[in-house]
Amino acid sequence: MATVEKVKGPASYFPSIENKYGKKIEHWLNLVGKLNGMKHMEMVAWLKSEHSLGHGHANAIVAHVLASKVK
């Protein structure tokens, strides 16, 4: 019997981000992926001020994007 692996880390926020803000997670990942020369918390602040995201949701998106750039 196959077990479903529970999503952990920043990606665990993605379903609630999509539900709350009405846009697919790819939209948010692409926006943040285009931000160059900004530090983590600057990107979080940008999402909060320009797109009215909550701190936890903004932080999860930024953390995911930055982690994927390191690989």
C-alpha positions as CSV (number, residue, x, y, z in Angstrom):
1,M,0.0,0.0,0.0
2,A,1.5,3.4,-1.0
3,T,1.6,6.1,1.6
4,V,1.2,9.7,0.7
5,E,4.1,11.8,1.8
6,K,3.1,14.9,3.7
7,V,4.4,18.1,2.2
8,K,6.8,19.9,4.6
9,G,8.5,23.3,4.7
10,P,7.5,26.3,2.7
11,A,5.5,24.3,0.2
12,S,3.1,23.3,2.9
13,Y,1.7,26.8,2.7
14,F,1.0,26.7,-1.0
15,P,-2.6,25.4,-1.0
16,S,-3.7,28.0,1.5
17,I,-1.9,30.7,-0.5
18,E,-3.8,29.7,-3.6
19,N,-7.1,29.6,-1.7
20,K,-6.6,32.9,0.1
21,Y,-5.3,35.1,-2.8
22,G,-7.0,33.4,-5.8
23,K,-3.8,32.9,-7.9
24,K,-1.8,29.8,-8.6
25,I,1.4,29.4,-6.7
26,E,3.4,29.6,-9.9
27,H,2.2,33.3,-10.2
28,W,3.8,34.1,-6.9
29,L,6.9,32.1,-7.5
30,N,7.4,33.8,-10.9
31,L,7.0,37.3,-9.4
32,V,9.5,36.6,-6.6
33,G,11.9,34.9,-9.0
34,K,12.1,38.1,-11.0
35,L,13.2,40.2,-8.0
36,N,17.0,40.7,-8.3
37,G,19.3,42.3,-5.8
38,M,16.9,42.1,-2.9
39,K,17.5,40.3,0.4
40,H,15.0,37.7,1.8
41,M,13.2,40.1,4.1
42,E,13.1,42.9,1.4
43,M,11.3,40.4,-0.8
44,V,8.9,39.5,2.0
45,A,8.2,43.2,2.7
46,W,7.6,43.8,-1.1
47,L,5.0,41.0,-1.2
48,K,3.3,42.3,1.9
49,S,3.2,45.9,0.8
50,E,2.5,45.5,-3.0
51,H,0.3,42.4,-2.9
52,S,-1.1,42.4,0.6
53,L,0.2,38.9,1.5
54,G,0.5,37.9,5.1
55,H,3.9,37.6,6.6
56,G,3.9,33.8,6.8
57,H,2.7,33.3,3.2
58,A,5.2,35.9,1.8
59,N,8.0,34.3,3.8
60,A,7.1,30.8,2.5
61,I,7.1,31.9,-1.1
62,V,10.5,33.7,-0.8
63,A,12.1,30.9,1.1
64,H,11.0,28.4,-1.6
65,V,12.3,30.6,-4.4
66,L,15.6,31.2,-2.7
67,A,16.1,27.5,-1.9
68,S,15.4,26.5,-5.5
69,K,18.1,29.0,-6.7
70,V,20.8,27.4,-4.5
71,K,20.4,24.0,-6.1
